[in-house]
Amino acid sequence: MKFAIIAACGRQYRVSEGQIVTMEKLETKMGGAISFGEVLLIADGDKVIVGTPTVAGKTVTAKVIGEGRSKKVRVVKFKSKVRYKKVHGHRQYFTRVRIEKIPAI
């Protein structure tokens, strides 16, 4: 099975061809293509290429298939005995991409 480890949006993702990955918001339009140049590792069966820190000349291509916002996360600040309570909500933007191509080793 062919897979790669890429770095995007400050995180690392293990991806394979055809996989749908949800990551933080990317500045790309719906249906647009995006390429990830920070490929840290490529593996195909028992062949493995590990980058130092990245694999030179290899990019993983993907297509944007959706955008949205995650479920609301509530953050509560509370102090006892003084009737102090604050509730904040946060919804993070995300982008869904389908991995189209992982380069050959």
Secondary structure as UniProt FT lines:
FT   STRAND          2..8
FT   TURN            9..10
FT   STRAND          11..15
FT   TURN            17..18
FT   STRAND          20..24
FT   TURN            30..31
FT   STRAND          33..36
FT   STRAND          39..44
FT   TURN            45..46
FT   STRAND          47..50
FT   TURN            56..57
FT   STRAND          60..69
FT   STRAND          73..79
FT   TURN            80..83
FT   STRAND          84..90
FT   STRAND          93..101
//
